[in-house]
Amino acid sequence: MTLIDKDYKDQLAYLHQAGKFNNGHTAYPLVKDFIEKYQPTGVLDFGCGQGGLIAAIKELHPTIEVAGYDPGNPLFQYLPKRPMDTVVSTDAIEHIEPDYLDATLRTISEKMQRCGFFRIACYPAKKHLPDGRNAHLIVESPEWWRNKIQSIMDVDIVWENIQVVDKTSKWPNVKGHNYDVVVVKRQVK
């Protein structure tokens, strides 16, 4: 199944080489409570950038198996073959090409055995792709994302938080919300 266009993958690779997606080390505080509550045996960081969150989880939770996927980084360009207990994705899902969003959400659901944590930026990015497009290819409301997750993924939403983001003092268009959501796989009846 194709999750990304080759031209877009090349643009992401260019940005990765330029160090533009290197904030994963700051994402651990976002997932800390989730990890402590759900005690996963394995974590897939979907959209892991340079692997900073992976390194933090390995250091702070050495018994957790951690893997990463990021099509723009040659070190993480392949999805793990087997599912993981949990999937986390921080500031990555909004970078998915709209034509591949449904397939990507289905893939995330297939790779997640038990639960997941997602932070989705619902505002334009300060970064732009080499072709001029905003790096956040999908800018939608938290409600839109809630409906999309519930309609595509085989999950129930068990917690969500919506935060206002306003960075217009530095970047004129960077205003909206962060949508944090915890999901659990639906039980087979």
C-alpha positions in Angstrom: 0.0 0.0 0.0 1.3 3.4 -0.9 1.4 6.0 1.9 3.3 8.8 0.2 4.1 10.2 -3.2 7.7 9.9 -4.3 8.1 13.6 -5.1 6.8 14.5 -1.6 9.0 11.9 0.0 12.0 13.5 -1.8 11.0 17.0 -0.4 10.7 15.6 3.1 14.1 14.0 2.7 15.5 17.4 1.7 14.0 19.0 4.8 15.3 16.2 7.0 18.8 16.6 5.6 18.6 20.4 6.4 17.7 19.6 10.0 14.1 20.9 9.7 12.4 18.0 11.5 14.5 17.6 14.6 12.3 18.3 17.6 11.4 14.8 18.6 13.5 15.1 21.8 11.0 17.7 23.0 8.0 15.5 22.5 8.6 13.2 25.5 6.7 15.4 27.9 3.7 15.1 25.6 3.7 11.3 25.8 5.0 10.8 29.3 1.7 10.5 31.1 0.3 8.3 28.3 3.3 5.9 28.6 3.1 5.8 32.4 -0.7 5.1 32.3 -0.8 2.5 29.6 2.6 0.8 30.3 3.2 -0.3 26.7 5.5 -3.2 25.8 6.3 -1.6 22.5 5.9 1.8 20.9 5.9 2.8 17.2 6.7 6.5 16.7 4.9 7.3 13.5 6.5 10.3 11.9 9.6 10.1 14.1 11.7 12.7 12.4 15.3 12.2 13.5 14.4 9.8 16.2 14.6 12.1 19.3 11.5 10.7 20.9 12.6 7.1 20.3 15.9 7.9 22.0 14.1 9.5 25.0 11.8 6.5 25.4 14.7 4.0 25.2 16.7 6.0 27.8 13.8 6.5 30.2 12.0 3.2 29.7 14.6 0.6 28.7 12.2 -2.3 28.8 10.0 -0.8 26.1 10.7 -1.9 22.6 10.7 1.2 20.4 10.6 1.6 16.6 10.1 4.5 14.3 8.7 5.4 10.9 9.4 8.5 8.9 9.4 8.3 5.1 11.6 11.4 4.8 14.4 9.9 6.9 16.4 7.0 5.3 17.0 5.6 8.8 13.3 5.2 9.4 11.8 5.0 5.9 10.2 1.5 6.4 7.3 0.6 8.6 8.0 -2.2 11.0 6.6 -5.4 9.6 4.8 -6.4 12.8 2.3 -4.4 14.9 3.4 -2.7 18.1 1.4 -2.4 21.4 1.0 1.3 21.0 1.5 4.0 18.3 2.5 7.6 19.1 2.6 10.4 16.6 3.4 14.0 17.6 3.1 16.7 15.0 3.3 14.4 12.1 -0.2 13.4 11.0 -1.0 16.9 9.6 2.0 16.4 7.2 0.3 13.5 5.4 -0.8 14.1 1.9 -4.6 14.5 1.8 -4.9 11.8 -0.9 -3.1 9.3 1.3 -4.7 10.2 4.7 -7.3 7.5 4.9 -4.9 4.7 3.9 -2.3 6.1 6.4 -4.8 6.2 9.2 -5.9 2.6 8.4 -2.2 1.6 8.4 -1.6 3.2 11.8 -4.7 1.3 13.1 -3.3 -1.9 11.8 0.1 -1.3 13.4 -1.5 -0.5 16.8 -2.5 -3.5 18.9 -3.9 -1.7 21.9 -3.8 2.1 22.0 -2.3 5.3 20.7 -1.5 9.0 21.4 -1.6 11.6 18.7 -0.8 15.3 18.7 -2.2 16.9 15.6 -1.4 20.5 14.7 -4.5 22.3 13.5 -2.8 25.4 12.1 -0.4 26.4 9.3 3.2 25.5 9.9 6.0 28.1 10.0 7.9 25.8 7.6 7.3 25.4 3.8 8.2 22.6 1.5 10.8 23.2 -1.3 7.8 23.5 -3.7 6.3 26.3 -1.7 3.5 24.5 0.0 3.0 24.9 3.7 4.5 21.9 5.5 1.2 21.2 7.2 -0.6 19.8 4.2 -3.8 19.2 6.2 -5.1 22.1 8.3 -8.4 21.2 9.8 -10.2 21.7 13.1 -10.0 19.3 16.0 -13.6 18.3 15.4 -12.7 17.4 11.8 -9.8 15.3 13.0 -12.0 13.6 15.7 -14.5 12.6 13.0 -11.8 11.4 10.6 -10.1 9.3 13.3 -13.5 7.7 14.4 -14.6 7.0 10.8 -11.4 5.5 9.5 -9.6 3.9 12.4 -10.8 0.9 14.4 -10.6 2.9 17.7 -12.5 4.6 20.4 -11.4 8.0 21.7 -10.9 7.9 25.4 -9.3 11.3 26.1 -8.8 14.5 24.2 -7.4 17.9 24.8 -7.6 21.0 22.6 -5.1 23.8 23.2 -5.0 27.2 21.6 -1.8 28.0 19.6 -1.0 31.6 18.7 2.5 32.3 17.5 1.5 35.2 15.3 4.0 37.5 17.1 6.7 35.5 15.3 4.9 33.9 12.3 1.8 35.7 11.0 -0.2 32.6 10.0 0.7 30.3 12.8 -2.5 30.3 14.8 -5.0 27.5 15.6 -5.1 24.6 17.9 -3.2 21.5 19.0 -5.4 18.4 19.2 -4.1 15.8 21.6 -6.0 12.5 21.5 -5.7 9.1 23.1 -7.4 6.2 21.4 -7.9 2.5 22.2 -8.6 -0.3 19.8 -12.2 -1.4 19.7 -12.7 -4.8 21.2 -13.8 -7.6 18.9 -17.3 -8.8 20.1 
